[in-house]
Amino acid sequence: MEDKNLLRKKFSEIRKNIPDKSEKDILIRKNFLDTLENADTVLLYASFGSEIDTLSIAEKLFGRYNVAFPVSQKNGIMTFHTVKSLDDLEKGMYGIYEPDNSLPRPLITDRTVCVLPGLAFTVNGARLGYGGGYYDRFLQEFPQIRKTALSYEELITESLPVMSHDVRADYIVTPERKVLCNAK
C-alpha cells in the first residue's frame, strides 16, 4: 500500500489534469442534486484550486435547502455555519472561503447531507482526504449524517490506505454515475 502523502501528490496531479472539468462539474452538480430528494440541510465545503466546483452547487441549493459551510479552527475542530448566499463567505484559514463563526449552526438531523472533500475514493466509500482529519472528527459526532463524495471517475481507485477512525462516504457522485457505498 502506497504512503498517503505520495498518494495525495499522485491524485492531486491527476485532478489538476482532468480534461473537460467544467462540463464534468455540471454533470456532477446535476447528479448530486438528484440525490437530495429528502434532504433538509446540506453541509458543503467551498471548492478550492482544482476541486469540483461546489460554489455553483451552493447557488442551486439556496432557497431549497439549509446550506452550511465549515469553519476550521487551529485546534483541529471544524464547525458548520448556515449561510443564505455566497456573499456570507470570506477568505479564511488556508485561503479557503468560509462563513463567519458568528453565523448560526445548522440543526443536524438524519436528513442532513455532508459533502466530503477528498483527493481519491474507492467504490466502498474509502476516502483519501487532505490529512487534517477535520471531517473525520466532525462526522464521528454525527453518525446519522448522510456522507456524499463528489469525484471525477479518474479519482476512483481500487484501494486506499484507511485507518479505523477514517469516515467513509455513503455515496459517491461522478459525472457518469451515483455509487451507493457499503450497501447493507
N, C-alpha and C positions, 0 to 999 in steps of 0.2 A: 504494500500500500504506500502510495506516494505521500510525502510530507505535505501538510496542509498549506504551508507558505508557498511551496513550489506549485501546488495545485491552484492557489489563488492567482499567482502570476500567470500560469498557463491559461486559466479560464478568463481572466481579465483581458489577456491578449486576444483570445478568441472573440470575446464580446466586442472589443473595440473594432474588430474587422468583420462583423456581421454585415452581409450585403442587404440592401433594401430595408434598413432599420425602420424608417418612417412608415412604410407600408406594413411591416410586420407589427409595429406598435399599434397601428389602427386595428389590425385583426385581433391582437391580444386584448385590446380595450373592449372590442365587441364581444369576444368570447367571455371575458371576465364579467361584463355587465349581465350577460345571460345567466351567470351562476348566482345572482343576488336575489332571486325571487322572494325569499322570506327573511332577508337581512333587515336589520334596523339601523345598525351602525357599521361603518367601515373605517378601520384603522389603517391608514395609508402612509407610507413613507414618501418623502419628497425626493424624486429622482435626481441623480447627480451623475455627471460625466456620461459614460456610455450605458447607464442603466435604462431600462424600459421606461418610457415617458409616463410617469404616474400623475403628473400635474394635469394632463389632458383628461385622464380618468377622473380626477377630482372634479374638474369642471362639469362632467356629465353627472356626477353624484350629488352636487349641491342642489338642495331643494327637494330631493327624493329620499335621501338618507342622511343620518347624522354622520358627519365626516370629522375625523380627528387625525392629527399628525403628532409625531413624537418629539419630545424634548429629551435630549441625552444629557445627563448630569456627569460631572467629573468623577463621581463616586461609583460609576458603572450602572446607575439606576436610570431607567427610562420611564417617562410618564407621557400619556397621550392627552391632548387638549383639543376640544371641539372648535372648529373654525367654520365660518359661514361663507368665506370666499378665499381665493389665493392672496388677496390683499392682507389677510390676517397672518401671513407668513413673512418672516425676515431671515436674513442670513444669520446662522448661529454657529455652534461648535462645528469645526471641520468645514466651514463654508457652506453647509447644507441648510436649506430653508427649513424653518421650524416656527411653530406658534409661540406667542408669549406665554410664559409659565403661569401667568395670572388668569388665562382663559380657563373656562370650566372643563373638568374632566368628564368624559362620556360615561354613561351608565353601561356597564359591561353585562351582557345577557348571553343566553345560548344562541341568540340570533346575530351576535356580533361577529364580523369577519375581519380578520387581520391579514393584510398583505405582507408577506415576508420578503425582505430583501435577500439577495444571495447571488453568488457567482456561478454556482452549478447545483444541480439537483439530480436525484435518482427517481425512477418511477414509483419507488416505495416511500417517497417523501423525505429522504435524507437530504440535507442542505449543507452546502459549503458557504458559510457567511463570511464576514469580514474579520472575524476574530475577536470582537469586543464582548460578545456574549450578552448584549443588551436584550435582544429578543428572547433568548433562552430564559433569562432571569424573569423578564416581564411575563412571558406566557406560562411559566410554571405556576404563577399566582392565579392564572385564569384558564384552567384546563378546558372550560366549556367553549372557548372561542374557536371558531372555525378558521383554520390556518390555510391560506391560499398563497401559492408562489406563482409569480409571473416569470416566464422564461422563454428564451429562444430555443428551438429544437437543438441547436448546436451546443447548448449548455446542459442538455440532459445526458447523463453519463451512466455507465453500468454500475459503478460503485464509488463510494466516498468514505473516507475515514470518519467515523462518528463515535461520540462518547455517550455514556448513559444519560448525561444531562442535556444533550442536544435535542432540541424540539424539532419534530418532523412536520412537514406540510401534510395537510389532509387532501389538498387538491393542487394540481399544477396546471396552469393555463398557458398554452403556447399559441402561436398563430394558427396551428393546424388542429389542435385537439385540447380537450379538457380531461385530465387524468385524475381519477379517484385513487388516492394512495391508501395503502393499508386497509382495504375494504374488509369489513368484519362480517 
